[in-house]
C-alpha cells in the first residue's frame, strides 16, 4: 500500500534504515534519474550528485544521522538526460514509542527552473545597480566639468556632489537584494542608519528632519527593509508632502515597547491633507512588503489634517542577528 501511495506522488520519495542505508525509492526517482531499480541502494545514492556537491551532501546527511536533526540541502542531481539539475533534498526521522529512530523518510524536489530564474533575476538586479552607480558617477563628473567653466559655483557644486554621493550610498540599501548581495552594514543603530539615509536631503541640514528616541541596534538583517520604507517616505515628502514646502517638518521617533520596536514618521506643516489617497503606488506596496513580509511587522498609515503619520511595529529580534539589547 505504501509503495502505491508514494508512486502516485509527483515528488521523488526515498526511505532509509536508521543507520542511513537507502533501501527504497519510489517510481518518480527512477523516472528522473533513469537508473536501474536498486542501483542506488545503500551508499550508491551519492554518486548521483554532481561531483562538487557529493562531499557536502554526504557530510550533511551524516550530521542528520548523528544528531537526529532534519536533513535539508540543495544539490545538483543527475537527470536521465545526463544533465545535472538543482534539487532540494529533505528528510525527517520516524520515531517509535520509545523515541528511537526507526526510519528516515525523504523527498527530492526538482527546483532547477526556479533556481536558474532566481540567478537570472540576481544578475539583472546587479546589472541595474551597476548602471545606476554609473549614472551617479556621470552626474558628479558633469558637475565637475561645469565647475571648471564656472569657478564661482565651486562651493555650491561641492555640496551638490556630496549629496549625490550620499544618495548613491543610500541606493545600496534601497535597491532589491538577495542574501548574497545585501550590504553588510555591520552593527549600527537604527537612528544612525536613518541619519545616513537622510543626508542627501537639504531638510536634514536645516533641522527640518528630526530623529529622536531609543537607540536600537540593527544590522544588515533589518537595515534594508527599513531603508526601503524611509527612502520611499522621504521621496514622497519631497514631491508631495511636508518637505515640498519651506515650513514643512518631519519627525522620526523610535522606541522599544517590550519585545517590539515602534518607529513613527510624522509630517507637519506641509500641504493640507483632504483625504487618504484612492490609489497606492509601487513604492507604497514595497514598503508594506519590507515591513510586514521581511520583518514580520505591521505598517499603519494615517492621513491626519496636519500631515501623514506612518507607524511601523516590528519584533525587536528581527532587526539584528543575535543579542540586540
C-alpha positions as CSV (number, residue, x, y, z in Angstrom):
1,X,0.0,0.0,0.0
2,X,2.9,2.4,0.9
3,X,4.5,1.8,-2.5
4,X,1.2,2.5,-4.3
5,X,0.8,5.8,-2.4
6,X,4.4,7.0,-2.9
7,X,4.5,6.0,-6.6
8,X,1.4,8.2,-7.0
9,X,3.2,11.2,-5.6
10,X,4.7,13.8,-8.1
11,X,7.8,14.0,-5.9
12,X,10.8,11.7,-5.6
13,X,10.5,9.8,-2.3
14,X,13.0,7.6,-0.6
15,X,13.5,5.9,2.7
16,X,16.4,4.5,4.7
17,X,17.0,2.3,7.7
18,X,18.0,4.0,11.0
19,X,21.7,3.8,10.0
20,X,21.1,5.7,6.8
21,X,21.1,2.7,4.4
22,X,18.9,3.6,1.5
23,X,16.5,0.7,0.8
24,X,13.6,2.3,-1.0
25,X,12.9,4.8,-3.9
26,X,9.6,5.5,-5.5
27,X,8.9,5.4,-9.2
28,X,9.5,9.1,-9.6
29,X,13.2,8.7,-8.6
30,X,13.8,6.1,-11.3
31,X,11.9,8.2,-13.9
32,X,14.0,11.2,-13.1
33,X,17.4,9.5,-12.9
34,X,16.9,6.8,-15.4
35,X,19.0,4.3,-13.4
36,X,18.0,0.6,-13.0
37,X,15.9,-0.3,-10.0
38,X,18.0,-0.9,-6.9
39,X,21.2,0.6,-8.4
40,X,21.2,3.5,-5.9
41,X,20.6,1.4,-2.8
42,X,22.9,1.7,0.2
43,X,25.6,4.3,-0.3
44,X,25.3,4.5,-4.1
45,X,22.9,7.4,-4.0
46,X,25.8,9.9,-3.5
47,X,27.2,9.0,-6.9
48,X,24.1,10.6,-8.5
49,X,25.1,14.0,-7.2
50,X,27.4,16.5,-9.0
51,X,31.0,15.8,-8.1
52,X,31.3,19.2,-6.5
53,X,28.3,18.5,-4.2
54,X,29.0,14.9,-3.1
55,X,31.2,15.6,-0.1
56,X,28.9,18.4,1.2
57,X,25.8,16.3,0.8
58,X,27.4,13.3,2.5
59,X,28.6,15.4,5.4
60,X,25.1,17.0,5.8
61,X,23.4,13.6,5.7
62,X,25.9,12.1,8.3
63,X,25.2,15.1,10.6
64,X,21.5,14.3,10.5
65,X,22.2,10.6,11.2
66,X,24.4,11.5,14.1
67,X,22.1,14.1,15.7
68,X,18.6,13.1,14.6
69,X,18.0,16.6,13.2
70,X,16.0,17.0,9.9
71,X,18.0,16.8,6.7
72,X,17.7,19.7,4.2
73,X,20.1,20.6,1.4
74,X,20.3,21.8,-2.2
75,X,22.4,19.9,-4.6
76,X,22.7,19.0,-8.3
77,X,21.2,15.7,-9.2
78,X,22.0,13.8,-12.4
79,X,18.9,13.7,-14.7
80,X,18.3,10.8,-17.1
81,X,19.4,13.1,-19.9
82,X,22.9,13.3,-18.3
83,X,22.4,17.0,-17.3
84,X,22.6,17.9,-13.6
85,X,19.5,19.7,-12.2
86,X,19.3,21.6,-8.9
87,X,17.3,19.6,-6.4
88,X,16.0,20.3,-2.9
89,X,16.6,17.2,-0.6
90,X,14.7,16.9,2.7
91,X,14.3,14.1,5.2
92,X,12.7,13.6,8.6
93,X,13.2,10.8,11.1
94,X,10.4,8.4,12.1
95,X,10.4,7.5,15.8
96,X,8.9,4.6,17.7
97,X,7.1,4.9,21.0
98,X,10.4,4.9,22.9
99,X,11.7,7.8,20.9
100,X,14.1,5.7,18.9
101,X,14.6,6.4,15.2
102,X,13.2,3.5,13.2
103,X,13.3,5.0,9.6
104,X,14.1,8.2,7.7
105,X,11.6,9.3,5.0
106,X,12.9,11.8,2.5
107,X,11.9,13.7,-0.7
108,X,13.8,15.2,-3.6
109,X,12.2,18.2,-5.4
110,X,13.4,19.5,-8.7
111,X,14.0,23.2,-8.2
112,X,16.2,23.8,-11.2
113,X,13.9,26.2,-13.1
114,X,13.3,28.3,-10.0
115,X,17.0,28.3,-9.1
116,X,18.0,29.5,-12.6
117,X,15.3,32.1,-12.7
118,X,16.5,33.5,-9.3
119,X,20.1,33.6,-10.5
120,X,18.9,35.5,-13.6
121,X,17.0,38.0,-11.5
122,X,20.0,38.5,-9.3
123,X,22.2,39.1,-12.4
124,X,19.7,41.6,-13.7
125,X,19.5,43.3,-10.3
126,X,23.2,43.7,-10.1
127,X,23.5,45.0,-13.7
128,X,20.8,47.6,-12.9
129,X,22.6,48.6,-9.7
130,X,25.9,48.9,-11.7
131,X,24.2,51.1,-14.3
132,X,22.6,53.4,-11.6
133,X,26.0,53.8,-9.9
134,X,27.5,54.8,-13.3
135,X,24.7,57.4,-13.6
136,X,25.6,58.9,-10.2
137,X,29.3,59.0,-11.3
138,X,28.4,60.6,-14.6
139,X,26.3,63.3,-12.8
140,X,29.2,64.0,-10.4
141,X,31.6,64.2,-13.4
142,X,29.3,66.7,-15.2
143,X,29.2,68.9,-12.1
144,X,33.0,68.9,-12.0
145,X,33.2,69.9,-15.7
146,X,30.7,72.7,-15.1
147,X,32.6,74.0,-12.1
148,X,35.8,74.3,-14.2
149,X,33.8,76.5,-16.5
150,X,32.2,78.4,-13.7
151,X,34.6,78.6,-10.7
152,X,32.3,80.9,-8.8
153,X,29.9,77.9,-8.3
154,X,32.6,75.7,-6.7
155,X,31.1,75.8,-3.2
156,X,27.6,75.0,-4.4
157,X,28.9,72.2,-6.6
158,X,30.9,70.6,-3.8
159,X,27.8,70.4,-1.6
160,X,25.8,69.0,-4.6
161,X,28.3,66.3,-5.3
162,X,28.3,65.3,-1.6
163,X,24.5,64.9,-1.8
164,X,24.8,62.8,-4.9
165,X,27.4,60.6,-3.3
166,X,25.2,60.2,-0.2
167,X,22.3,59.3,-2.5
168,X,24.5,56.7,-4.2
169,X,25.3,55.2,-0.8
170,X,21.6,55.2,0.1
171,X,20.8,53.4,-3.1
172,X,22.8,50.4,-2.0
173,X,20.3,50.0,0.8
174,X,17.1,50.6,-1.1
175,X,17.6,48.5,-4.2
176,X,16.4,44.9,-4.1
177,X,18.9,42.5,-2.7
178,X,19.4,38.8,-2.3
179,X,21.2,37.3,0.7
180,X,24.4,37.4,-1.2
181,X,24.2,41.0,-2.4
182,X,22.7,42.5,0.8
183,X,25.0,45.3,2.1
184,X,27.0,44.4,5.2
185,X,26.4,47.4,7.4
186,X,27.9,45.8,10.5
187,X,26.4,46.6,13.9
188,X,24.9,50.1,14.0
189,X,21.8,51.8,15.3
190,X,18.5,52.5,13.5
191,X,19.0,56.2,14.3
192,X,22.5,56.1,12.7
193,X,21.1,54.3,9.6
194,X,18.3,56.9,9.2
195,X,20.8,59.8,9.6
196,X,22.9,58.4,6.8
197,X,19.8,57.7,4.7
198,X,18.5,61.3,5.0
199,X,21.9,63.0,4.4
200,X,21.1,63.7,0.7
201,X,18.1,65.8,1.7
202,X,18.6,69.5,2.3
203,X,15.9,69.4,5.0
204,X,18.2,67.3,7.1
205,X,20.9,70.1,7.1
206,X,18.5,72.8,8.4
207,X,16.8,70.6,11.0
208,X,13.6,70.0,9.2
209,X,14.0,66.3,9.7
210,X,14.5,65.3,13.3
211,X,15.3,61.8,14.6
212,X,14.7,61.0,18.3
213,X,14.0,58.2,20.7
214,X,15.7,55.0,21.8
215,X,19.0,53.8,20.2
216,X,18.1,50.5,18.7
217,X,20.7,48.0,17.4
218,X,20.3,46.9,13.8
219,X,22.5,45.1,11.2
220,X,22.0,44.0,7.6
221,X,19.1,41.8,8.6
222,X,16.9,44.8,9.4
223,X,18.7,47.7,7.7
224,X,17.5,47.2,4.1
225,X,13.7,46.8,4.8
226,X,13.7,49.9,7.0
227,X,15.8,51.8,4.5
228,X,13.4,50.9,1.7
229,X,10.4,52.3,3.6
230,X,12.1,55.5,4.8
231,X,13.6,56.2,1.4
232,X,10.1,56.0,-0.1
233,X,8.6,58.2,2.7
234,X,11.3,60.9,2.2
235,X,11.0,60.9,-1.5
236,X,7.2,61.3,-1.4
237,X,7.6,64.0,1.3
238,X,9.9,65.9,-1.1
239,X,7.5,65.6,-4.0
240,X,4.1,66.0,-2.3
241,X,4.3,66.2,1.4
242,X,5.9,68.2,4.2
243,X,9.3,68.5,2.6
244,X,7.9,70.1,-0.5
245,X,7.4,73.4,1.3
246,X,9.9,75.5,3.3
247,X,7.8,75.4,6.5
248,X,7.3,71.6,6.4
249,X,8.8,69.3,9.1
250,X,9.3,65.6,9.6
251,X,9.8,63.9,13.0
252,X,11.0,60.3,13.2
253,X,10.7,58.7,16.7
254,X,12.0,55.3,17.7
255,X,11.0,53.4,20.9
256,X,11.2,50.0,22.4
257,X,7.9,48.6,23.8
258,X,8.6,45.2,25.4
259,X,9.9,42.9,22.7
260,X,8.7,45.2,19.9
261,X,10.2,48.2,18.2
262,X,7.9,51.1,17.2
263,X,9.1,53.6,14.6
264,X,6.9,56.6,13.8
265,X,7.2,59.0,10.9
266,X,5.1,62.2,11.3
267,X,4.9,65.1,8.8
268,X,3.6,68.6,9.8
269,X,3.5,72.0,8.1
270,X,3.0,70.6,4.6
271,X,0.2,70.9,2.2
272,X,-3.2,70.2,3.7
273,X,-4.4,66.6,3.7
274,X,-8.0,66.5,2.5
275,X,-8.4,62.7,2.4
276,X,-6.5,59.4,2.1
277,X,-5.3,58.6,-1.5
278,X,-7.5,56.3,-3.5
279,X,-4.5,54.6,-5.2
280,X,-1.2,53.4,-3.9
281,X,2.0,53.2,-6.0
282,X,4.6,50.5,-6.2
283,X,6.7,52.2,-3.6
284,X,4.0,52.0,-1.0
285,X,3.4,48.3,-1.8
286,X,7.2,47.8,-1.5
287,X,7.2,49.4,2.0
288,X,4.5,47.1,3.1
289,X,6.4,44.1,1.8
290,X,9.6,45.3,3.5
291,X,8.0,45.7,7.0
292,X,5.3,43.0,7.0
293,X,6.8,40.2,4.9
294,X,10.5,40.6,5.5
295,X,10.4,41.8,9.2
296,X,7.1,40.2,10.2
297,X,5.9,43.6,11.4
298,X,2.8,45.8,11.0
299,X,2.6,49.1,9.0
300,X,-0.1,51.6,9.7
301,X,-0.7,54.9,7.8
302,X,-2.8,57.8,9.0
303,X,-3.6,60.9,6.8
304,X,-4.2,63.5,9.5
305,X,-5.2,67.0,8.9
306,X,-1.7,68.4,9.5
307,X,0.2,65.6,7.6
308,X,0.9,62.0,7.1
309,X,1.7,59.7,10.0
310,X,3.2,56.2,9.4
311,X,3.9,53.7,12.2
312,X,5.9,50.6,11.8
313,X,5.9,48.0,14.6
314,X,8.4,45.2,14.3
315,X,9.7,42.4,16.6
316,X,13.0,43.6,18.2
317,X,14.6,40.2,17.4
318,X,14.1,40.7,13.7
319,X,16.3,43.8,13.4
320,X,19.6,42.2,14.1
321,X,21.1,38.7,14.4
322,X,21.9,37.6,17.9
323,X,21.5,39.8,21.0
324,X,20.2,43.3,20.3
325,X,20.0,44.6,23.8
